[in-house]
């Protein structure tokens, strides 16, 4: 599953630098996650790094992008292959 940043985002910039897939971008007014690049850090880390560093606890599962761990790994491999 890809992740989504909800309206509780404070635009603190903590999440963007820790994303191994460059899936997080500055939005207006909140940050956004590109679901086509988000692998929930599968392939790079044991858990989503953005969720670990987010002080607003505003990063949640994106309901429109449900993927298995295997699919997330394939996506990661295609991004970094």
C-alpha positions in Angstrom: 0.0 0.0 0.0 1.1 3.5 -0.6 0.9 6.1 2.1 -1.0 9.4 2.2 -0.4 12.6 4.1 -3.7 13.9 5.6 -4.7 17.4 6.5 -3.1 17.3 9.9 0.3 17.9 8.2 2.2 20.8 9.6 4.6 21.0 6.6 7.5 20.6 8.9 9.7 18.9 6.2 10.7 16.0 8.5 9.4 13.3 6.1 10.8 14.4 2.8 14.5 13.9 3.4 14.0 10.4 4.8 12.1 8.9 1.9 14.3 6.5 0.0 12.2 6.8 -3.2 11.8 10.6 -3.4 8.1 10.0 -3.2 7.4 13.0 -1.0 7.0 16.5 -2.4 6.1 19.9 -1.1 2.4 20.6 -1.8 0.2 23.5 -1.1 -0.5 23.7 1.8 0.6 20.2 2.9 3.2 17.7 1.7 2.1 15.0 -0.7 3.2 11.4 -1.4 3.3 10.1 -4.9 1.6 6.7 -4.6 3.4 5.4 -7.7 6.8 5.9 -6.0 5.8 5.0 -2.4 6.8 1.5 -1.3 6.3 2.1 2.4 10.1 1.7 2.5 9.9 -2.0 1.5 13.2 -2.8 0.0 15.0 0.0 1.9 14.0 -0.1 5.5 12.0 -2.3 7.9 9.2 0.3 8.3 8.1 3.5 6.7 10.6 6.2 7.7 8.3 9.1 7.1 5.9 7.7 9.7 8.7 7.4 12.2 9.8 11.0 11.9 6.4 12.7 11.5 5.6 14.7 14.6 2.0 15.3 13.5 1.2 11.6 13.0 -0.5 12.5 9.8 0.8 9.7 7.4 -1.8 7.0 6.9 -2.4 4.1 4.4 -3.7 5.3 1.1 -7.1 3.6 0.6 -6.8 3.7 -3.2 -3.4 1.9 -3.5 -3.6 -1.5 -1.8 -0.5 -3.5 -2.6 1.1 -6.6 -1.2 4.7 -6.6 0.2 5.8 -8.4 -2.9 4.3 -5.8 -5.1 5.9 -3.1 -3.0 9.3 -4.8 -3.4 8.8 -5.1 -7.2 8.0 -1.4 -7.3 11.1 -0.5 -5.2 13.3 -2.7 -7.5 11.9 -1.0 -10.6 12.6 2.4 -9.1 16.2 1.5 -8.0 17.0 -1.2 -10.6 
